[in-house]
Amino acid sequence: MAKVKPFKAVRPTRAIVGLVAARPYQSYTIEERESRMDYNPYSFLHIVNPGYKYDQVITGEERYKLVRNRYLEFKEDGIFIQDEKPSFYVYKIVNRHGQEFNGIIAATSAEDYEKDIIKKHEETIANREQTFKNYLQTVGFNAEPVLLTYPDNDIIKSIITETQKGHAEFEFTMTYRDTHYLWKIDNQETNALIEKEFEHIETIYIADGHHRSASSFLYYKDQKEKNSSHNGSESYNYFMSYLIPESDLVIQEFCRLIKDLNGLSKEEFLIKLDANFRIKNRGQEPYSPSKPHHFSMYLDGEFYSLYLRKTIYNFETALEKLDAQLLYKTILQPILGIEDLRNDSRIEYIHGKHEVTSMKSSVDSGKFSVGFGMCPATVEQMKEIADEGLKMPPKSTYILPKLRSAITIYEY
């Protein structure tokens, strides 16, 4: 049921791919971006931040046109080359923690997004969708694949394994010590087999890249309406994705940090928590929950464990069972007065392997009054929520792998 196809990727040359590839633009501080562009003329950041050349901030349509110009210059200078044959690309990432991710970069059907064959678990913001759609319309390319996940498939796995026995198109390691490998599959029989296997998959899920998926769909709709001779084979019918099996997907949790107790004293706050939780003061002993519906809390220099009372275990939907939603419905909204998890300035989020230490230091600094941690969501929870047509709260999942821009580029 899922439709994927090979495409002629634009790629950096092997000699400089490690210099070109970049993290998503928003993940850099201004200082980091400028430092990388000062010392690396090949960085993809020069394309997406064209105002650097003129030492000014450029926005909107003017910026998009300059992005297009910088991209064409990279092609003219031979920094980017385009493959001659439509190909699938086997892509492997090994991060600094030794976690390995193996999947296929492909062109994925925008129509599948419309038909809910590609399912979502996060809300998107309309103006961000429209902004990126306008961006695609002007620049004419997409350099960062959407991360999709599919049920493990033995045939696809064997193709990936066999392909990796051959010579890689490139291998490089980034400053964050994650190593990237790419193999090209341009054999028609193998490509046809990959397409056939994905046709047997009823549903694939967006793991990361909900706004890019939505924007690509809007772009497809817009171009389809404008094209009186539309036949379904045009490049705008697809968007670039990195498809990995569910067993490779890693989901980490986000901690919640709140700046104040909504006018409550520490004692009043703890009494209100007691209505829904069994509370244990663990003092200076760091605590990380190991079970669903158990939460950690750091307040006034002390760690607490919060266990949801079993009388509350009356869930009607997959979303209601999600710990991020439980925390919102039992504490953040009714007690701390946080209504808008996405835009309220009183809440911030942290993630990572050492999130308990980060939570403690953030509260101890005085910037925040209380922090909460939880177990990460599971792939099954993500799928159940998407299958029910529901959406997770913001920052419910921190999903690995994190992809680099400009390793493969899809042109419209």
C-alpha positions in Angstrom: 0.0 0.0 0.0 2.9 2.4 0.7 4.4 3.9 -2.4 8.1 4.7 -2.7 10.4 5.2 -5.6 14.0 5.8 -6.5 15.2 9.2 -7.5 18.2 11.0 -9.0 19.7 12.6 -5.9 21.9 15.6 -5.9 24.9 14.8 -3.6 28.1 16.4 -2.5 31.2 14.9 -4.0 32.9 12.2 -2.0 35.9 14.3 -1.2 34.0 17.1 0.7 30.8 15.5 1.8 31.8 15.7 5.5 32.4 19.5 5.0 29.1 20.1 3.3 26.7 18.1 5.6 25.2 20.1 8.4 22.7 19.8 11.2 19.3 21.5 10.8 19.7 25.2 10.6 17.7 25.9 13.8 19.9 23.6 15.9 22.8 25.9 15.8 23.3 29.0 17.9 24.2 32.2 16.0 27.8 31.9 17.2 28.0 28.3 16.0 26.6 29.0 12.6 29.0 32.0 12.0 32.0 30.0 13.2 31.3 27.2 10.9 30.7 29.5 7.9 33.9 31.5 8.8 36.1 28.5 8.4 34.2 26.2 6.0 33.3 27.6 2.6 31.6 24.2 1.7 29.1 24.1 4.5 25.5 23.8 3.5 24.9 26.6 6.0 26.1 29.0 3.3 23.1 28.0 1.2 20.4 28.2 3.9 21.9 31.4 5.4 22.6 33.5 2.3 22.6 36.8 4.3 26.0 35.8 5.7 27.6 36.8 2.4 26.2 40.3 2.8 26.6 40.5 6.6 22.9 41.1 7.2 19.7 39.2 8.1 17.5 38.5 5.1 14.1 37.0 5.4 11.0 36.0 3.4 10.9 35.6 -0.3 14.1 37.5 -0.8 16.0 35.0 1.3 14.4 32.1 -0.5 15.6 33.5 -3.9 19.1 33.9 -2.5 19.0 30.3 -1.1 18.2 29.2 -4.7 21.2 31.3 -6.0 23.6 29.8 -3.5 22.4 26.3 -4.3 22.9 26.8 -8.1 26.4 28.1 -7.4 27.3 25.0 -5.5 26.1 22.9 -8.5 28.0 25.1 -10.9 31.2 24.8 -8.9 31.0 21.0 -8.8 30.4 20.8 -5.1 27.1 19.1 -5.8 26.6 16.5 -8.6 23.5 14.7 -9.7 23.2 10.9 -10.1 22.5 9.8 -13.7 20.1 7.0 -12.7 17.1 6.9 -10.3 18.4 5.2 -7.2 17.5 4.2 -3.7 20.2 5.0 -1.1 21.1 2.7 1.8 22.1 5.0 4.6 23.7 4.0 7.9 24.4 6.2 10.9 26.5 5.1 13.9 26.4 7.6 16.7 28.9 8.3 19.5 27.0 6.0 21.9 27.4 3.1 19.5 23.7 3.1 18.4 23.4 2.0 14.8 20.6 3.0 12.3 20.1 1.4 8.9 17.5 2.5 6.4 16.7 3.6 2.8 16.5 7.1 1.5 13.6 7.2 -1.0 11.0 9.4 -2.7 7.8 8.9 -0.7 4.3 9.6 -2.1 2.5 12.8 -1.0 -0.7 11.0 -1.9 0.0 8.5 0.8 0.2 11.3 3.3 -3.3 12.4 2.1 -4.7 8.9 2.3 -3.3 8.4 5.9 -1.1 5.6 4.7 1.6 7.8 6.2 0.4 8.5 9.7 1.1 11.3 12.1 1.3 11.6 15.8 2.1 15.3 16.3 0.1 18.5 15.7 1.6 20.9 13.2 1.3 24.7 13.1 -0.4 26.0 10.0 1.8 29.1 9.4 5.0 26.9 9.6 3.5 24.5 7.1 2.7 27.4 4.7 6.2 29.0 5.2 8.0 25.9 4.3 5.7 25.3 1.3 6.6 28.7 0.0 10.2 27.9 0.6 10.0 24.8 -1.5 8.2 26.6 -4.2 11.1 29.1 -4.6 14.2 27.1 -3.9 13.1 24.0 -5.8 14.8 21.4 -3.6 14.7 19.6 -0.2 17.9 18.7 1.5 16.7 17.0 4.7 14.7 13.8 4.5 11.6 13.1 6.7 12.3 10.3 9.1 9.7 7.5 8.6 9.4 4.1 10.2 7.9 0.9 9.0 7.3 -2.6 10.4 10.4 -4.8 10.2 10.6 -6.6 6.9 13.0 -9.5 6.2 13.4 -8.8 2.5 14.1 -5.1 2.9 16.6 -6.0 5.7 18.4 -8.5 3.5 18.7 -5.9 0.7 20.2 -3.4 3.1 22.6 -6.0 4.5 23.7 -7.2 1.0 24.1 -3.6 -0.2 26.4 -2.8 2.7 28.8 -5.5 1.7 29.7 -3.4 -1.3 31.8 -0.3 -1.6 30.1 2.7 0.1 29.7 6.0 -1.9 31.1 7.7 1.1 32.0 7.4 4.8 32.6 10.4 7.1 32.5 11.3 10.8 31.1 14.6 12.1 32.4 16.7 15.0 29.8 15.1 17.2 31.4 11.7 16.5 28.5 10.2 14.5 29.7 8.3 11.4 27.7 8.3 8.2 27.7 5.8 5.3 25.9 5.9 2.0 25.4 3.2 -0.7 23.6 3.7 -4.0 21.2 1.1 -5.4 20.6 1.8 -9.1 19.9 -1.8 -10.1 16.4 -1.9 -11.7 15.6 -5.4 -10.4 16.6 -4.5 -6.8 14.7 -1.2 -7.0 11.6 -3.0 -8.2 11.8 -5.4 -5.3 12.1 -2.6 -2.8 9.1 -0.9 -4.3 7.1 -4.1 -4.3 7.9 -4.8 -0.6 6.8 -1.4 0.4 3.5 -1.9 -1.5 2.9 -4.8 0.9 3.2 -2.4 3.9 -0.2 -1.0 4.9 1.1 1.9 7.1 4.2 3.8 7.7 4.6 6.4 10.5 6.2 9.8 10.7 8.9 9.6 13.4 10.4 13.0 12.9 9.6 15.8 10.4 5.8 16.4 10.7 6.0 20.0 9.4 8.2 19.1 6.4 5.7 16.3 5.5 2.8 18.6 5.8 4.5 21.3 3.8 5.5 18.8 1.1 1.9 17.7 0.9 0.7 21.4 0.5 3.3 21.9 -2.2 2.0 18.8 -4.0 -1.6 20.0 -3.8 -0.7 23.4 -5.1 1.4 22.2 -8.0 -1.2 19.6 -8.9 -3.9 22.2 -9.1 -1.8 24.5 -11.3 -0.7 21.7 -13.7 -3.5 21.1 -16.3 -1.5 18.1 -17.6 -0.8 16.5 -14.2 -0.2 12.7 -14.6 1.2 11.7 -11.2 4.8 11.1 -12.3 6.0 14.7 -11.6 8.6 15.2 -8.9 6.2 17.2 -6.7 4.2 14.0 -6.2 6.9 12.8 -3.8 9.0 14.0 -1.0 12.4 12.7 0.3 12.3 10.4 3.3 14.6 8.2 5.3 12.8 4.9 6.1 14.0 2.8 8.9 12.5 -0.3 10.5 10.7 0.1 13.8 13.4 -2.0 15.6 16.0 0.7 14.7 14.0 3.6 16.0 15.1 5.0 19.4 12.8 7.2 21.4 14.1 9.3 24.4 12.1 11.4 26.8 11.9 15.1 27.4 12.0 16.6 30.9 9.7 19.5 31.7 11.0 22.5 33.6 8.6 25.0 35.1 9.6 28.5 36.2 7.2 28.9 39.1 4.6 27.1 41.2 1.7 29.2 40.1 1.5 31.1 43.3 1.6 28.0 45.6 4.0 27.4 48.4 6.1 24.2 48.3 3.8 22.6 50.9 0.6 23.6 49.2 2.0 22.2 45.9 2.8 18.8 47.4 -0.6 18.6 49.0 -2.3 19.1 45.7 0.0 16.5 44.1 -1.1 14.0 46.7 -4.6 13.8 45.2 -3.3 11.8 42.2 0.1 10.6 43.3 1.9 8.5 45.9 4.8 10.8 46.8 8.2 9.8 48.2 10.9 12.3 49.2 14.3 10.8 48.0 16.4 13.7 49.2 19.7 14.0 47.3 19.4 10.6 45.7 18.8 11.2 41.9 15.7 9.3 40.7 14.8 8.3 37.2 11.5 6.5 36.7 11.6 2.9 35.3 7.9 2.2 34.8 5.1 3.9 32.9 3.0 6.3 35.1 6.0 6.9 37.4 7.5 10.3 37.4 10.5 12.0 38.9 10.4 15.5 40.3 13.1 17.8 41.5 11.9 20.6 43.9 13.7 22.8 46.3 17.0 20.8 46.3 15.3 17.4 46.6 14.3 14.5 44.4 10.8 13.0 44.6 9.2 10.0 43.1 5.6 10.3 42.0 3.6 7.2 41.4 0.2 7.7 39.8 -2.5 6.3 42.1 -4.1 3.1 40.6 -7.6 4.6 41.1 -6.7 6.9 38.3 -5.9 4.0 35.9 -9.1 4.4 33.8 -7.9 5.1 30.3 -10.2 5.1 27.3 -7.6 6.1 24.6 -4.0 5.5 23.8 -3.3 9.2 24.4 -4.7 9.1 27.9 -2.1 6.4 28.8 0.8 8.5 27.5 2.9 9.8 30.4 3.4 13.2 28.8 -0.3 13.6 28.5 -0.9 12.3 32.1 1.6 14.9 33.4 -0.2 17.6 31.6 -3.7 16.5 32.7 -2.8 15.9 36.4 -0.2 18.5 37.2 0.8 21.0 34.5 -2.6 22.2 33.5 -4.8 21.9 36.7 -2.1 22.8 39.3 0.5 24.8 37.6 -1.8 26.6 35.2 0.1 25.7 32.0 -2.5 25.6 29.2 -0.4 25.9 26.0 2.5 23.5 26.1 3.9 24.8 22.9 3.9 28.6 23.6 3.7 29.2 27.4 7.0 30.9 28.4 6.9 29.3 31.8 7.7 25.9 30.5 10.9 24.6 28.8 12.1 21.1 27.8 15.4 19.3 28.0 16.3 15.8 26.7 19.3 13.5 26.6 21.1 10.8 28.4 21.9 12.9 31.5 18.5 14.7 31.7 18.2 14.1 35.5 21.5 15.9 36.1 20.5 18.7 33.7 17.1 19.0 35.4 18.8 19.4 38.8 21.2 22.0 37.7 18.5 24.0 35.9 16.4 24.1 39.1 19.4 24.8 41.4 20.3 27.8 39.2 17.1 29.5 40.2 15.8 29.8 36.7 13.2 27.1 37.3 11.2 26.1 40.4 10.5 22.5 39.6 11.4 19.8 37.0 9.6 16.6 36.0 11.0 13.5 34.3 9.3 10.4 32.9 9.9 7.2 31.0 10.2 7.5 27.2 7.3 6.7 25.1 7.4 3.5 23.1 7.1 2.9 19.3 3.9 1.0 20.0 2.4 4.0 21.9 3.4 6.3 19.1 1.7 4.0 16.6 -1.4 3.5 18.7 -1.9 7.2 19.1 -1.4 7.8 15.3 -3.8 4.9 14.5 -6.5 6.4 16.6 -6.1 9.7 14.8 -4.9 11.5 18.0 -1.9 13.7 18.6 0.8 13.7 21.3 1.5 16.8 23.3 4.5 18.8 22.2 7.9 17.4 23.1 6.6 13.9 24.0 9.4 12.2 22.1 13.0 12.9 21.2 13.6 10.6 18.4 16.9 9.1 17.0 18.5 9.1 14.6 19.0 12.8 14.0 19.7 13.4 10.3 22.1 15.8 8.6 21.1 18.1 5.7 22.6 17.9 2.2 23.8 14.3 2.2 21.2 13.7 -0.5 19.0 16.4 -2.1 15.7 16.0 -3.8 14.9 18.4 -6.6 11.4 19.5 -7.6 
